[in-house]
């Protein structure tokens, strides 16, 4: 009878020391709270190239990884080490659910090729996707760690499916409707009301640049948006991570616009120009800009490089 506790202890130790599977490694990448855990499952070739990035680019990459992790943390995401379902995302707000199902998991030597299908539900009822989507991922063992070496997707276009043909025509008609709404008969862009979100971001950047220049007079205005952002290491603010703006703005992507410092002179810099241009081109959205004066201007997207000189001051309503 005394053998049973010893056997149970050895059994528990064996389970605890079980090696990580390729599927578990992929889950760790998806739900990783730190860039270091993502890098742990990247191949050596990719890590060697990423190491060549300058410090500013490294910080932006870390910020983007953390931003993605924060977004996943805000969603109700469940993952499963085994079984037919790999991942579930649920939204109580609109009673929708997205499932990634395991269609294929082939382990051959040190390589594991996985294929996932996508199912969507609303109010508990399955919903038809206009186009069947699949996600493909290949993990390979390097040393004693599974690493992601291939990732992509596949689309099966069922051209003989009446539902697909109907949906395709609807999408084309909707796109034409949007283009007509943005482009009147005379060919001039529609006058859009000022985008308050973009204007608010430019105001935030102006205030951050002003604060930064006062805090670090030897540098003056910074020429890198990343310098206005936060630190990924948890340390206090410094001239390379002033912690004055949120990660999205520090990465230069927010509310459908790309933000960049277009003009900046040598340290200590006394001038700067920040330009915001639409991420989606040629849809009639204007470009915006500001400089050390704090005046926010707008101009047609095609003339974004002349925004400061020729742009019209924005009048907020």
Secondary structure as GFF3:
##gff-version 3
##sequence-region A 1 317
A	DSSP	alpha_helix	3	16	.	.	.	ID=ss1
A	DSSP	alpha_helix	22	30	.	.	.	ID=ss2
A	DSSP	alpha_helix	35	39	.	.	.	ID=ss3
A	DSSP	alpha_helix	44	50	.	.	.	ID=ss4
A	DSSP	alpha_helix	55	74	.	.	.	ID=ss5
A	DSSP	beta_strand	76	79	.	.	.	ID=ss6
A	DSSP	beta_strand	85	91	.	.	.	ID=ss7
A	DSSP	beta_strand	96	108	.	.	.	ID=ss8
A	DSSP	beta_strand	111	122	.	.	.	ID=ss9
A	DSSP	beta_strand	125	127	.	.	.	ID=ss10
A	DSSP	beta_strand	132	142	.	.	.	ID=ss11
A	DSSP	beta_strand	145	156	.	.	.	ID=ss12
A	DSSP	alpha_helix	162	182	.	.	.	ID=ss13
A	DSSP	alpha_helix	196	215	.	.	.	ID=ss14
A	DSSP	three_ten_helix	225	228	.	.	.	ID=ss15
A	DSSP	alpha_helix	247	250	.	.	.	ID=ss16
A	DSSP	beta_strand	253	254	.	.	.	ID=ss17
A	DSSP	beta_strand	257	264	.	.	.	ID=ss18
A	DSSP	beta_strand	272	278	.	.	.	ID=ss19
A	DSSP	beta_strand	287	291	.	.	.	ID=ss20
A	DSSP	beta_strand	297	299	.	.	.	ID=ss21
A	DSSP	three_ten_helix	301	306	.	.	.	ID=ss22
A	DSSP	alpha_helix	307	310	.	.	.	ID=ss23
A	DSSP	beta_strand	312	313	.	.	.	ID=ss24
###
